[in-house]
Every structure is written in C-alpha cells, then in structure tokens.
Amino acid sequence: MGVKANVFFRMLSSIVLLSGLFCLPSIAQKGFKAQVLAGLNASQIQGDQLAGYDKLGLNLGAEISYALNERFDMGMQFLYSQKGSQSEITLGQDQFKTSLEYIEIPILFKIKDWYLEEEDYYKVKAHAGFAYARLFDVSSSNGLFENDIGNFKNYDFMLFVGVSYSMNAKWEGIVRYTNSIIQIYQNDNLETDGLINYQWTFGLGYTL
C-alpha cells in the first residue's frame, strides 16, 4: 500500500472511532448500553514459521449493545486492532516481525450471570460472535512476506469467544480469543499451511 493510502485510512479510522465515541452518550440515553473499550492484543500468524503469541498491539474502540431479555444481550463493536506475528527476542539473533493494522466490526451475543440487585448489574458475562476486519496498513521483516506484502488480503473474517468480569457497575475486565476463518495471505507459490490470524485480547470496558 502507498503512503498516501496509509495516511488516508488512518485518518478515516480515527474519524470513525471519534464520531462513534461522541455519539455513544446519546445512544445510551435511548435505551441502549454503550461502552468504551481499551486493551492489548497478543497475536500470531499460523504458518509463518514463527510460533507463539509474541506480537503485542493495541485494541481500542467502542461497543453498542441492546438487551434482548434479562439474560441475553446483542451488540456491535467498532475497533482499531493491531496484530501480526513476531519472533522471540534472542540475544545475537535478528528479530522478525509482521505488523497488521485493522479496523474491525464484531457482532456479538452475550449471556449474563451473577446479578447484584442492589447495584443493578451482572458480575459475569460470556460472549461469542463473528467479525469483519479491513486491513489498512501492513509491514514485515519476515523473509516469507517482506518482498511481497501486497499479497496480504485487505479483509478478514473471524470468530471469537470471551468472558468478562465486572468490578462495579461501570468497569469490567475482558478476555477474548479470536481466530480468522479465511487465509489472510494469497500466494499460490508460497508453500506453507495456515496463514491465518490468531490472537488473545486482554482489556477493560467502561460503561457510559
């Protein structure tokens, strides 16, 4: 991708996220719940010859959810997500890294448990869903990709599961596991299996 395209998509993603954050309070007043999300990804790319969730990156955004009934919610998120892969840091050896930046739109379903009546919130929630992601920046020092990074697909589809634990009515800790359901790299001459994103996300959610 060219420099101008990268700048454009970065500006566009920032505008989308900021617009969403400004709109969240008014949405929440209409009976929906809204959250601001911030976390850290630990990711890898299956099949790129680098094992381990060693690539760390930001996971930032917002969520809008609606209560289907007392125990079930449905929601949609808007996320900026940094992922990819990275070799372990070893003295005397070069480190290889692939960095991928996405805008993601997850659709999720939640089941809630452990209701605290006095504080009016649930302590524990489990969630699962699917997501669409749009790649807007990529770089790599991995010899498998570095001379042909244009073959990374500019989209991804993912499935995920997770849990959250609420400290109070406003704050909750969130853990999520996500993996792609399509290959993220297209090259018929590349002799390797997989090439899909895997990641763990650890974060916090603040309810507005």
Residue frames relative to the residue before (quaternion, step in Angstrom):
aa qw qx qy qz dx dy dz
M 1.0000 0.0000 0.0000 0.0000 0.00 0.00 0.00
G 0.4730 -0.6905 0.4722 0.2767 3.57 -1.03 0.75
V 0.6671 -0.5078 0.3633 0.4062 3.54 -1.30 0.38
K 0.6495 0.5250 -0.3238 0.4447 3.59 0.94 -0.86
A 0.6466 0.5144 -0.3193 0.4641 3.58 0.99 -0.82
N 0.6392 0.5279 -0.3261 0.4543 3.58 0.99 -0.84
V 0.6590 0.5038 -0.3081 0.4659 3.57 0.91 -0.91
F 0.6436 0.5327 -0.3208 0.4462 3.58 0.95 -0.89
F 0.7083 0.4566 -0.2767 0.4617 3.58 0.79 -0.98
R 0.6100 0.5339 -0.3585 0.4630 3.61 1.06 -0.63
M 0.6595 0.4967 -0.3053 0.4745 3.57 0.94 -0.88
L 0.6564 0.5193 -0.3108 0.4505 3.57 0.95 -0.90
S 0.6643 0.4994 -0.3121 0.4603 3.59 0.92 -0.89
S 0.6416 0.5208 -0.3280 0.4578 3.58 1.00 -0.76
I 0.6472 0.5184 -0.3174 0.4600 3.58 0.98 -0.86
V 0.6564 0.5187 -0.3115 0.4507 3.58 0.93 -0.90
L 0.6902 0.4790 -0.2851 0.4613 3.57 0.86 -0.95
L 0.6701 0.4929 -0.3067 0.4626 3.58 0.90 -0.87
S 0.6301 0.5275 -0.3322 0.4630 3.57 1.01 -0.78
G 0.6496 0.5215 -0.3101 0.4581 3.54 0.99 -0.85
L 0.6630 0.5096 -0.3132 0.4502 3.57 0.93 -0.86
F 0.6633 0.4975 -0.3110 0.4645 3.60 0.97 -0.77
C 0.6873 0.4886 -0.2779 0.4600 3.58 1.11 -0.68
L 0.5247 0.6884 -0.4028 0.2975 3.59 1.15 -0.53
P 0.6566 0.5129 -0.3558 0.4233 3.67 0.79 -0.79
S 0.6762 0.4831 -0.3066 0.4641 3.61 0.92 -0.83
I 0.6160 0.5364 -0.3450 0.4624 3.58 1.09 -0.68
A 0.6566 0.5282 -0.3126 0.4383 3.55 0.93 -0.93
Q 0.6340 0.5442 -0.3313 0.4383 3.59 1.06 -0.68
K 0.6750 0.4966 -0.2946 0.4593 3.60 1.17 -0.38
G 0.7127 -0.4678 0.2530 0.4573 3.58 1.19 0.39
F 0.5960 0.5287 -0.3679 0.4794 3.58 1.26 -0.04
K 0.3576 -0.6878 0.5745 0.2628 3.55 -1.29 0.31
A 0.1094 -0.7974 0.5923 0.0354 3.55 -1.05 0.78
Q 0.0947 -0.7945 0.5996 0.0185 3.54 -1.09 0.81
V 0.2716 -0.6772 0.6500 0.2124 3.49 -1.34 0.48
L 0.1623 -0.8190 0.5494 0.0315 3.59 -0.84 1.04
A 0.0670 0.7751 -0.6261 0.0517 3.56 -1.06 0.79
G 0.2044 0.7988 -0.5416 0.1635 3.57 -0.80 0.95
L 0.4334 -0.6696 0.5488 0.2502 3.50 -1.42 -0.15
N 0.2754 -0.7457 0.5876 0.1510 3.56 -1.00 0.93
A 0.0850 -0.7150 0.6879 0.0914 3.55 -1.24 0.65
S 0.0494 0.8651 -0.4843 0.1208 3.57 -0.20 1.29
Q 0.0624 -0.7564 0.6475 0.0686 3.49 -1.42 0.23
I 0.3159 -0.6996 0.5995 0.2267 3.56 -1.34 0.23
Q 0.3590 -0.7406 0.5250 0.2169 3.56 -0.55 1.13
G 0.8114 0.2910 -0.2170 0.4581 3.57 -0.94 0.91
D 0.6047 0.5769 -0.3723 0.4036 3.64 1.20 0.05
Q 0.5519 -0.6562 0.3556 0.3719 3.59 1.31 0.37
L 0.6407 0.4389 -0.3398 0.5305 3.58 1.25 0.38
A 0.1719 -0.8161 0.5469 0.0733 3.58 -0.49 1.18
G 0.7091 0.4750 -0.3357 0.3986 3.56 -1.21 0.53
Y 0.4461 -0.6766 0.5250 0.2602 3.54 -1.20 0.66
D 0.1800 0.8482 -0.4715 0.1609 3.55 0.71 1.15
K 0.6191 0.5339 -0.3537 0.4545 3.62 1.22 -0.26
L 0.1352 -0.8000 0.5831 0.0411 3.57 -0.58 1.19
G 0.1024 0.7974 -0.5877 0.0914 3.56 -1.08 0.75
L 0.6047 -0.5828 0.4172 0.3473 3.53 -1.29 0.36
N 0.0623 -0.7436 0.6630 0.0604 3.52 -1.30 0.50
L 0.1145 0.8250 -0.5281 0.1653 3.58 -0.17 1.33
G 0.3719 0.7471 -0.5098 0.2089 3.57 -1.08 0.60
A 0.4522 -0.6636 0.5316 0.2695 3.53 -1.21 -0.62
E 0.1977 -0.7738 0.5933 0.1009 3.55 -1.27 0.47
I 0.1260 -0.7329 0.6628 0.0873 3.52 -1.23 0.71
S 0.0221 0.8163 -0.5758 0.0393 3.61 -0.73 0.99
Y 0.1868 -0.7678 0.6070 0.0848 3.52 -1.28 0.52
A 0.4111 -0.7219 0.5045 0.2351 3.59 -0.87 0.96
L 0.3009 -0.7544 0.5604 0.1618 3.56 -0.64 1.15
N 0.7435 -0.1493 0.0840 0.6465 3.55 1.21 -0.68
E 0.7828 -0.3397 0.2081 0.4781 3.61 -1.19 -0.25
R 0.7881 0.3466 -0.1643 0.4815 3.61 1.02 -0.71
F 0.7705 0.3430 -0.1711 0.5093 3.61 1.15 -0.47
D 0.0966 -0.7660 0.6345 0.0360 3.53 -1.11 0.89
M 0.1630 -0.7293 0.6487 0.1438 3.52 -1.33 0.40
G 0.0214 0.8393 -0.5409 0.0502 3.59 -0.85 0.89
M 0.2121 -0.7329 0.6290 0.1492 3.51 -1.40 0.20
Q 0.1642 -0.7942 0.5811 0.0678 3.54 -1.01 0.88
F 0.1876 -0.7206 0.6521 0.1425 3.54 -1.36 0.42
L 0.0354 0.8490 -0.5180 0.0978 3.58 -0.34 1.25
Y 0.2349 -0.6713 0.6779 0.1861 3.49 -1.36 0.56
S 0.0028 0.8433 -0.5309 0.0828 3.59 -0.52 1.18
Q 0.1787 -0.7676 0.6107 0.0771 3.55 -0.85 1.08
K 0.1304 0.7932 -0.5834 0.1163 3.58 -0.76 1.01
G 0.2230 0.7694 -0.5795 0.1502 3.58 -1.28 -0.21
S 0.4441 -0.6615 0.5110 0.3228 3.58 -1.00 -0.83
Q 0.0532 -0.7920 0.6081 -0.0096 3.52 -1.27 0.48
S 0.4214 -0.6856 0.5275 0.2721 3.57 -1.03 0.75
E 0.6071 -0.5474 0.4230 0.3909 3.54 -1.24 0.43
I 0.4877 -0.6412 0.5052 0.3094 3.56 -1.17 0.66
T 0.0704 0.7976 -0.5895 0.1064 3.58 -0.54 1.21
L 0.4845 -0.6769 0.4720 0.2903 3.57 -0.84 1.00
G 0.8193 0.2497 -0.1955 0.4777 3.54 -0.96 0.91
Q 0.7168 0.3790 -0.2531 0.5277 3.60 1.26 0.01
D 0.5203 -0.6271 0.4787 0.3268 3.55 -1.14 0.67
Q 0.3255 -0.7273 0.5686 0.2046 3.55 -1.14 0.66
F 0.2110 -0.7763 0.5853 0.1009 3.55 -0.96 0.94
K 0.0008 0.8173 -0.5724 0.0663 3.53 -0.92 0.94
T 0.0797 -0.7434 0.6604 0.0696 3.54 -1.20 0.70
S 0.1104 -0.8093 0.5767 0.0172 3.59 -0.68 1.13
L 0.0384 -0.7874 0.6144 -0.0320 3.55 -0.82 1.10
E 0.1075 -0.7899 0.6022 0.0430 3.58 -0.90 0.93
Y 0.0629 -0.8212 0.5660 -0.0376 3.54 -0.74 1.15
I 0.2420 -0.6408 0.6905 0.2325 3.45 -1.47 0.26
E 0.0923 -0.8309 0.5488 0.0001 3.59 -0.62 1.14
I 0.1272 -0.7569 0.6358 0.0819 3.55 -1.21 0.65
P 0.0593 -0.8120 0.5805 0.0067 3.62 -0.10 1.26
I 0.1840 -0.7136 0.6644 0.1247 3.53 -1.26 0.68
L 0.0170 0.8480 -0.5255 0.0677 3.58 -0.58 1.09
F 0.2381 -0.7313 0.6249 0.1341 3.50 -1.34 0.53
K 0.1463 -0.8119 0.5638 0.0386 3.58 -0.87 0.99
I 0.1260 -0.7289 0.6630 0.1150 3.52 -1.26 0.62
K 0.2217 -0.8134 0.5336 0.0662 3.57 -0.77 1.09
D 0.0009 0.7903 -0.6124 0.0223 3.56 -1.17 0.69
W 0.7845 0.3180 -0.2694 0.4591 3.54 -1.42 0.30
Y 0.0601 0.8364 -0.5353 0.1015 3.54 0.60 1.24
L 0.1947 -0.7526 0.6206 0.1027 3.58 -0.97 0.95
E 0.3353 -0.8042 0.4564 0.1801 3.55 -0.20 1.32
E 0.6660 0.5212 -0.3198 0.4272 3.60 0.89 -0.87
E 0.7468 0.3678 -0.2051 0.5147 3.59 1.00 -0.85
D 0.3179 -0.7965 0.4597 0.2305 3.59 1.35 -0.22
Y 0.6444 0.4466 -0.3988 0.4757 3.57 0.61 1.17
Y 0.4543 -0.6616 0.5298 0.2741 3.55 -1.35 0.41
K 0.4394 -0.7174 0.4806 0.2477 3.57 -0.92 0.93
V 0.8158 0.1933 -0.0570 0.5421 3.58 0.92 -0.89
K 0.0122 0.7773 -0.6287 0.0190 3.56 -1.06 0.83
A 0.1606 -0.7370 0.6464 0.1146 3.55 -1.15 0.73
H 0.0366 -0.8175 0.5748 0.0001 3.58 -0.96 0.76
A 0.0155 -0.7664 0.6421 0.0013 3.54 -1.29 0.48
G 0.2152 0.7920 -0.5556 0.1332 3.55 -1.20 0.44
F 0.4342 -0.6572 0.5449 0.2874 3.52 -1.31 -0.40
A 0.1402 -0.8049 0.5749 0.0454 3.58 -1.18 0.49
Y 0.2536 -0.6999 0.6451 0.1725 3.49 -1.35 0.53
A 0.0710 -0.8024 0.5923 0.0194 3.58 -0.96 0.85
R 0.2053 -0.7615 0.6062 0.1022 3.54 -1.17 0.73
L 0.3081 -0.7601 0.5491 0.1605 3.57 -0.64 1.15
F 0.0104 -0.8243 0.5660 0.0092 3.58 -0.83 0.93
D 0.7887 0.1011 -0.1286 0.5926 3.61 1.22 0.11
V 0.0380 0.7920 -0.6066 0.0577 3.57 -1.05 0.81
S 0.0867 0.7554 -0.6483 0.0406 3.53 -1.18 0.71
S 0.0013 0.8164 -0.5768 0.0272 3.59 -1.12 0.58
S 0.1659 -0.7475 0.6341 0.1081 3.52 -1.19 0.76
N 0.4476 0.6600 -0.4571 0.3940 3.57 1.31 0.31
G 0.4842 -0.7067 0.4357 0.2761 3.59 -0.67 1.09
L 0.5633 0.6078 -0.3849 0.4064 3.57 1.21 -0.40
F 0.8110 0.2718 -0.0984 0.5086 3.57 1.10 -0.77
E 0.5766 0.6976 -0.3695 0.2105 3.55 0.97 -0.94
N 0.7172 0.4193 -0.2611 0.4916 3.60 1.10 -0.56
D 0.7756 0.2613 -0.1373 0.5580 3.57 1.26 -0.05
I 0.1624 0.8332 -0.5168 0.1111 3.60 0.94 0.83
G 0.5215 0.6446 -0.4089 0.3812 3.58 1.24 -0.19
N 0.6106 0.5660 -0.3512 0.4284 3.58 1.25 -0.23
F 0.4705 0.6280 -0.4777 0.3951 3.61 1.20 0.08
K 0.4411 -0.6919 0.5028 0.2721 3.57 -0.82 0.97
N 0.4148 -0.7305 0.4862 0.2409 3.58 -1.00 0.77
Y 0.7190 0.3198 -0.2472 0.5654 3.58 1.23 0.44
D 0.0585 -0.7759 0.6266 0.0433 3.56 -1.28 0.34
F 0.1711 -0.7427 0.6357 0.1223 3.56 -1.26 0.53
M 0.0653 -0.8349 0.5447 -0.0442 3.56 -0.83 1.02
L 0.2263 -0.7007 0.6516 0.1823 3.51 -1.42 0.34
F 0.0062 -0.8159 0.5780 -0.0131 3.59 -1.09 0.61
V 0.0998 -0.7415 0.6582 0.0838 3.53 -1.38 0.43
G 0.0907 0.8171 -0.5647 0.0721 3.57 -1.11 0.55
V 0.2375 -0.7331 0.6157 0.1641 3.51 -1.39 0.09
S 0.1058 -0.7744 0.6180 0.0845 3.54 -1.27 0.42
Y 0.1662 -0.7629 0.6195 0.0817 3.53 -1.23 0.62
S 0.2781 -0.7931 0.5254 0.1330 3.58 -0.65 1.13
M 0.3436 -0.7299 0.5593 0.1907 3.56 -0.92 0.98
N 0.7564 -0.0870 0.0685 0.6447 3.54 1.22 -0.68
A 0.7605 -0.3887 0.2527 0.4546 3.59 -1.25 -0.18
K 0.7211 0.4413 -0.2389 0.4776 3.61 1.20 -0.41
W 0.8094 0.2884 -0.1176 0.4978 3.58 0.86 -0.97
E 0.0579 0.7831 -0.6187 0.0250 3.55 -1.12 0.75
G 0.3569 -0.6974 0.5797 0.2239 3.53 -1.22 0.62
I 0.1468 -0.8151 0.5601 0.0169 3.57 -0.93 0.94
V 0.0408 -0.7553 0.6536 0.0268 3.57 -1.09 0.84
R 0.0222 0.8108 -0.5813 0.0642 3.58 -0.85 0.99
Y 0.1743 -0.7500 0.6289 0.1082 3.55 -1.17 0.75
T 0.0448 -0.8174 0.5724 -0.0469 3.58 -0.78 1.10
N 0.0794 0.7822 -0.6180 -0.0044 3.57 -1.11 0.62
S 0.5422 -0.6162 0.4720 0.3216 3.53 -1.19 0.68
I 0.2623 -0.7436 0.5870 0.1835 3.55 -1.25 0.44
I 0.7027 0.3063 -0.2628 0.5859 3.57 1.32 0.29
Q 0.5610 -0.5663 0.4649 0.3853 3.56 -1.24 0.31
I 0.3495 -0.7636 0.5104 0.1852 3.57 -0.94 0.90
Y 0.7371 0.3334 -0.1935 0.5551 3.60 1.29 -0.13
Q 0.1638 -0.8093 0.5620 0.0481 3.57 -0.83 1.02
N 0.3643 0.6874 -0.5639 0.2771 3.58 -0.46 1.24
D 0.3248 -0.7883 0.4941 0.1702 3.59 -0.32 1.24
N 0.6685 0.5071 -0.2995 0.4541 3.61 1.19 -0.46
L 0.5760 0.5880 -0.3759 0.4256 3.59 1.27 -0.16
E 0.2156 -0.8121 0.5347 0.0904 3.56 -0.48 1.22
T 0.4899 0.6086 -0.4918 0.3844 3.57 0.09 1.30
D 0.4095 -0.7025 0.5275 0.2460 3.55 -1.17 0.58
G 0.7465 0.4378 -0.2877 0.4102 3.52 -1.29 0.32
L 0.3757 0.7243 -0.5536 0.1669 3.52 -0.60 -1.31
I 0.4710 0.6046 -0.4940 0.4106 3.52 0.66 1.24
N 0.5282 -0.6482 0.4599 0.2988 3.55 -1.19 0.64
Y 0.0186 -0.7393 0.6725 0.0294 3.52 -1.18 0.78
Q 0.1256 0.8148 -0.5616 0.0700 3.60 -0.98 0.67
W 0.2443 -0.6804 0.6656 0.1853 3.47 -1.42 0.46
T 0.1198 -0.7789 0.6124 0.0626 3.56 -1.02 0.82
F 0.0763 -0.7720 0.6309 0.0103 3.54 -0.93 1.00
G 0.2019 0.8255 -0.4986 0.1708 3.59 -0.51 1.08
L 0.4055 -0.6609 0.5741 0.2633 3.49 -1.45 -0.14
G 0.1409 -0.7623 0.6242 0.0971 3.54 -1.21 0.63
Y 0.1409 -0.7763 0.6111 0.0637 3.57 -0.99 0.89
T 0.2793 -0.7815 0.5404 0.1384 3.58 -0.61 1.17
L 0.3505 -0.7531 0.5251 0.1854 3.58 -0.80 1.05
